[in-house]
């Protein structure tokens, strides 16, 4: 599709190398263990800073550093960069089990679980099944950032903990895996809490253990307890960014929005250079439907980082919600023309809606088609696409999409029947138009439009002198007559029809004049009404 540029691997590598240089200049005297600690603490940006420094100064095993860089990127939702660093873990003599684990992770990214297991099994065999860290990494691979095989993750983590029962990293990861299993295992939550508490027992200053315990309370909607636990984490380290994020989310759930904003601002302030931190506050503002604030914060963030695709996303989303269609469409065009763009479904749908709103039909249709190619049964999207086709006078295609929706979604909504009827009528298919207007009336019996359009459709069915439209014009007058200002033109038409009916069919001049006088009252200068009244003299 010509409006979406494909990713460039070379561009991605250049961006990654630039990031490496920038990050490395800010970190001094730290070790691989420090990077692993930041990974445990979910501080992926800081972990990358340390790892790039280690990669550049050669103070640590480059294979292991590359492997952990892969983990950092994977958990930052950048699978392409993760894969690139996993591929750098290259030990031709197979002297480093991380080479095998990296291959397994690449296989999982490619959804090849069989090949992944083969690589993981070789790594375990190479270490004689005695390396707790390798068990941890295998469990992590099956579990982070998305659950691939929870049973295998728990199996590996339990084996690792059996080898090293003081390893807090394994305890915390196993606790998370147990928590994930709680949907099928009633004991999962309790087992998770045990692991978090065991980790705290080994290291009383382990803030992340308190955070995970607090998340367990949030999951159970025990928000006061969660706040208490998160504050205990802050007592250990008040400058730990993640704690402020977690507190912000709890305040969101408890509708304490001022506190929510304060905590997220602290989170951003304590995460300098970490664009992911800023996207968190944008997302929470979006959830809170504070669209003006989202637009303001996203625009501010883009000034500092004008090529950041996530910031662009939130500006586009907020523009759509605020009905700033032109601005949103312009920003969406820039977004899709950006290098390395990997559009999400919401990006494509937003682009389609914005383009449709500014009557850029070519762009709108291409994005609707793209969105529906991956979500073929999205009923709301099918409606929007069909309506956009109707608005662009592509009536045949609009009919096809409405009928496609009916086939996939089981039924149509009232407005679907309305526009389907209008499209059929404009295609001179009066019978199908009448059928759909009848369905619209069933769905929305107090809306006058269905009766009006059924009346007009029946003017084309049979002979005029049969007056097939009579009952529909009468019903239209009954409903719309209470608001003549809103329905003026159509009411005039209905009154004129009734006047002609009583003149020609019923030969009742008194009744005819009654209706024609009502039409004249709405518009004294209407020529047709005046002509019909002359016939009564």
Secondary structure, DSSP 8 states (H G I E B T S, - for coil): -TTS----HHHHHHHHHHHHHHHHTT--S--HHHHHHHHHTT-HHHHHHHHHHHHHH--S-HHHHHHHHHHHHHTTT-HHHHHHHHHH---TT---HHHHHHHHHHHHHTT-HHHHHHHHHHHHHHTTT--HHHHHHHHHHHHSSS-S-HHHHHHHHHHHHHH-TT-HHHHHHHHHHHHHGGGT-TTHHHHHHHHHHHHHHH-TT-HHHHHHHHHHHHHTT-HHHHHHHHHHHHHH-TT-HHHHHHHHHHHHHTT-HHHHHHHHHHHHHTSTT-HHHHHHHHHHHHHTT-HHHHHHHHHHHHHHSTT-HHHHHHHHHHHHHTT-HHHHHHHHHHHHTSTT----HHHHHHHHHHHHHTT-HHHHHHHHHHHHHH-TT-HHHHHHHHHHHHHTT-HHHHHHHHHHHHHHHSS--HHHHHHHHHHHHHTT-HHHHHHHHHHHHHH-TT-HHHHHHHHHHHTTSS-GGG-TTHHHHHHHHHHHGGGTTTTHHHHHHHHHHHHHIIIIIS--HHHHHHHHHHHHHH-TT-HHHHHHHHTT-
